[in-house]
Amino acid sequence: MSEALLEVRDLEVYFPIKKGVLKKTTGNVKAVNGLNLSVNKGETLGIVGESGCGKSTLARTILGLEKPTSGDILIEGESILNYSAKQMHRLRRDVQMVFQDPFTSLNPRMKVSEIIAAPLKAYKMTDNIEQRVKELMDLVGLKPEYHDRLPHEFSGGQRQRIGIARAIALKPKLIVCDEPVSALDVSVQAQVINLFEDLQKELDLTYVFIAHDLSVIKHIADKVSVMYLGKMMERSDSESFYNHAQHPYTNALLSAIPLPDPGKEKTRERIVLKGELPSPANPPTGCVFHTRCPIARDYCKENTPQLERKGNEEHEVACFFPIEKGMVEAGSENLLR
């Protein structure tokens, strides 16, 4: 069995709501609410959910950019929450991030070579730095002769490759990818996803890959977790997830994936969720999804479901009335090589 590189235990991240002249705390935005997950070395964990479900907050907390309210985060079995600044500096070598926007994540006044070299200089890895930068550019599919160009001279896909080169410069063990392809065209998304897969094999990387598009996650993730309003709704290995999704929310997300067969796409029924996403400052009682669930019952309004194994020992779902057979046919092969 693979060893867990990352573990998140009972994680809660609340942001206080302050009002009045005295800035009195009147409540909390529960961005992440009792989350558990683990990622083994060499795996890719896909985390999916709507905007506002807490995905990015989770990513920033794993990286130490947000302070959790409670819970624990372990890297290779060691808690990082009480790390000193010096310890966090060492941790940065092993845990890196690829951001959503490939333009705003790059300094517009720095040349590509300077951007990629920045982490190397920060850790005083300056031996043959020019050669190392050229190797990294070649590794991510950028021509080394572009080293003196500025970010605005590149396309969106090329800029994201620069961000990836910067992320792998220190040879990290874990890379957190916060919707790294959502701002790119579909054809470019495919190229960048293929690049992630190639780098994982070549450099033995582990990914936490965050996205709102299940068709993207399908082609890169070994395991998939679905978040809704700060909570985990369902998690499983990728094959079981796409073939036997059991949570109503997961099935609604799957129904949004276009099918490659026009005939099937035309005749299948879409699951359209009614209502707006509730506020994380005042989440519903009981099951947080019951206000939009097409099969919710009165029991769901008063009781909170926990993640439990259903059938496949790797498949867990937080639902009192899980769907035994998937409600939708999922699939989209438009991102395959």
Secondary structure, DSSP 8 states (H G I E B T S, - for coil): ---EEEEEEEEEEEEEEEETTTTEEEEEEEEEEEEEEEEETT-EEEEE--TTSSHHHHHHHHTTSS--SEEEEEETTEE-TT--HHHHHHHTTTEEEE-S-TTTTS-TTS-HHHHHHHHHHHTT--TTHHHHHHHHHHHTT--GGGTT--GGGS-HHHHHHHHHHHHHTT--SEEEEESTTTTS-HHHHHHHHHHHHHHHHHHT-EEEEEES-HHHHHTT-SEEEEEETTEEEEEEEHHHHHHS--SHHHHHHHTTS--S-HHHHHHS------S----TTS--SSSTTTTT-TT--HHHHH-----EE-SSTT-EE--SS--SS-SS-----TT--
